[in-house]
Amino acid sequence: MKASQLKQTLGAAEQSCRVSGARLTEKRRSVLTILLRSRTPLSAYEIAEQYSRDYGEPIPAMSVYRMLDFLAEENLAHKLNSENKYLACAHIACDHSHETPQFLICNRCNKVREIGIKPEVIAALRDTVEGAGYHLQTSQLELDCLCDECGRSAA
């Protein structure tokens, strides 16, 4: 992510927190910055290691988990349940309404792309689940994929 884009995204994150009455502390901002700069999702332990390298001080993984919970609650980050890793929301600086996130996860390079799912697809999925006697707990989808770059190198 370019420096100007990073600055714009962090500004939008701070504004979003102000609107919701939350506080994006310096450490939370630093964790979000690490996620924004990463090309792949990160675990709390990987974030703690990167934080120590970037900011020259240790941070306990449990503190990182609390910060990640905050970022997820504020819709600034997402947890990939299948990998127990986190990534920054791709829509922090957008000014449009967002669809339900779907994550395309490359099995080879671990790069993740966030795309939106149309509401009618989620409604159909919910109807199917309820028709089977279950209740949908989350509509977030994580799909195992192969990105174009890895697909080209595999050919």
C-alpha positions as CSV (number, residue, x, y, z in Angstrom):
1,M,0.0,0.0,0.0
2,K,1.4,3.4,-1.0
3,A,2.1,5.9,1.8
4,S,-0.6,8.3,0.5
5,Q,-3.2,5.5,0.4
6,L,-2.2,4.3,3.9
7,K,-2.6,7.9,5.3
8,Q,-6.0,8.2,3.7
9,T,-7.2,4.8,5.0
10,L,-6.0,5.5,8.5
11,G,-7.7,8.9,8.4
12,A,-10.9,7.2,7.4
13,A,-10.5,4.6,10.2
14,E,-10.1,7.4,12.7
15,Q,-13.1,9.2,11.4
16,S,-15.2,6.0,11.5
17,C,-14.1,5.5,15.2
18,R,-15.0,9.1,16.1
19,V,-18.5,8.6,14.5
20,S,-19.1,5.4,16.5
21,G,-17.7,6.9,19.7
22,A,-14.7,4.6,19.8
23,R,-11.1,5.6,20.2
24,L,-8.4,4.5,17.8
25,T,-5.4,4.6,20.2
26,E,-1.9,4.8,18.9
27,K,-1.3,1.0,19.5
28,R,-4.6,0.1,17.7
29,R,-3.6,2.3,14.9
30,S,-0.2,0.6,14.7
31,V,-1.8,-2.8,14.6
32,L,-4.1,-1.6,11.8
33,T,-1.1,-0.2,10.0
34,I,0.6,-3.6,10.1
35,L,-2.5,-5.3,8.7
36,L,-2.8,-2.7,6.0
37,R,0.8,-3.1,4.9
38,S,0.7,-6.9,4.9
39,R,0.0,-8.8,1.6
40,T,-1.3,-11.8,3.6
41,P,-3.5,-12.3,6.7
42,L,-1.6,-12.4,10.0
43,S,-2.0,-14.1,13.3
44,A,-1.8,-12.2,16.6
45,Y,1.6,-13.6,17.2
46,E,2.9,-12.6,13.7
47,I,1.5,-9.1,14.4
48,A,3.3,-9.0,17.8
49,E,6.5,-9.9,16.1
50,Q,6.1,-7.3,13.3
51,Y,5.1,-4.7,15.9
52,S,8.4,-5.3,17.8
53,R,10.4,-4.9,14.6
54,D,8.5,-1.8,13.4
55,Y,8.2,0.1,16.7
56,G,11.1,-1.3,18.7
57,E,9.1,-2.5,21.7
58,P,7.5,-5.8,22.6
59,I,3.7,-6.2,22.7
60,P,2.0,-9.2,24.3
61,A,0.0,-11.4,21.9
62,M,-3.0,-11.1,24.3
63,S,-2.9,-7.3,23.9
64,V,-2.9,-7.8,20.2
65,Y,-5.9,-10.1,20.4
66,R,-7.8,-7.4,22.3
67,M,-6.8,-4.8,19.7
68,L,-7.9,-7.1,16.9
69,D,-11.2,-7.6,18.6
70,F,-11.7,-3.9,18.7
71,L,-10.7,-3.4,15.1
72,A,-13.1,-6.2,14.0
73,E,-16.0,-4.7,16.1
74,E,-15.3,-1.4,14.3
75,N,-15.4,-3.1,10.9
76,L,-11.7,-2.1,10.3
77,A,-10.4,-5.7,10.3
78,H,-11.8,-9.2,9.6
79,K,-10.9,-12.5,11.2
80,L,-10.5,-15.4,8.9
81,N,-12.0,-18.2,11.0
82,S,-10.5,-21.0,8.8
83,E,-7.0,-19.8,9.5
84,N,-7.4,-17.8,12.8
85,K,-5.7,-14.9,11.1
86,Y,-6.7,-11.3,10.5
87,L,-6.7,-8.8,7.6
88,A,-7.6,-5.2,7.3
89,C,-11.0,-4.5,5.8
90,A,-10.7,-3.6,2.1
91,H,-13.4,-1.0,2.4
92,I,-12.2,1.3,5.2
93,A,-11.9,4.4,3.0
94,C,-15.0,3.7,0.9
95,D,-18.0,5.9,1.1
96,H,-20.6,3.4,-0.1
97,S,-22.6,0.7,1.7
98,H,-20.9,-2.6,1.9
99,E,-22.2,-6.1,1.1
100,T,-21.4,-9.1,3.2
101,P,-17.7,-9.9,2.9
102,Q,-16.5,-13.0,1.1
103,F,-12.8,-13.9,1.2
104,L,-11.0,-15.6,-1.7
105,I,-7.9,-17.3,-0.2
106,C,-5.1,-18.4,-2.4
107,N,-4.0,-21.9,-1.3
108,R,-0.5,-21.3,-2.7
109,C,0.6,-17.8,-1.7
110,N,-2.0,-17.1,1.0
111,K,-3.0,-13.8,-0.5
112,V,-6.6,-12.9,0.3
113,R,-9.1,-10.8,-1.6
114,E,-12.2,-9.4,0.0
115,I,-15.2,-9.1,-2.3
116,G,-18.9,-8.5,-1.5
117,I,-21.8,-10.9,-1.7
118,K,-25.0,-9.6,-3.0
119,P,-27.9,-9.6,-0.4
120,E,-30.0,-11.9,-2.5
121,V,-27.3,-14.6,-2.4
122,I,-27.1,-14.3,1.4
123,A,-30.9,-14.5,1.6
124,A,-30.9,-17.7,-0.5
125,L,-28.2,-19.2,1.6
126,R,-30.0,-18.3,4.8
127,D,-33.2,-19.9,3.4
128,T,-31.4,-23.1,2.4
129,V,-29.8,-23.3,5.9
130,E,-33.0,-22.7,7.7
131,G,-34.8,-25.2,5.4
132,A,-32.3,-27.8,6.6
133,G,-33.2,-27.0,10.2
134,Y,-30.2,-24.9,11.1
135,H,-29.6,-21.2,11.8
136,L,-26.9,-19.3,10.1
137,Q,-24.5,-17.8,12.6
138,T,-22.4,-15.8,10.2
139,S,-22.7,-15.0,6.5
140,Q,-19.0,-14.5,6.0
141,L,-17.7,-16.9,3.4
142,E,-14.1,-18.1,3.0
143,L,-13.3,-19.8,-0.2
144,D,-10.2,-21.8,-1.0
145,C,-8.9,-20.5,-4.4
146,L,-5.9,-20.1,-6.6
147,C,-5.1,-16.5,-7.5
148,D,-4.4,-15.6,-11.1
149,E,-0.7,-15.0,-10.4
150,C,-0.2,-18.5,-8.8
151,G,-2.4,-20.0,-11.5
152,R,-0.1,-18.6,-14.2
153,S,3.0,-19.9,-12.5
154,A,1.4,-23.3,-12.1
155,A,0.7,-23.7,-15.8
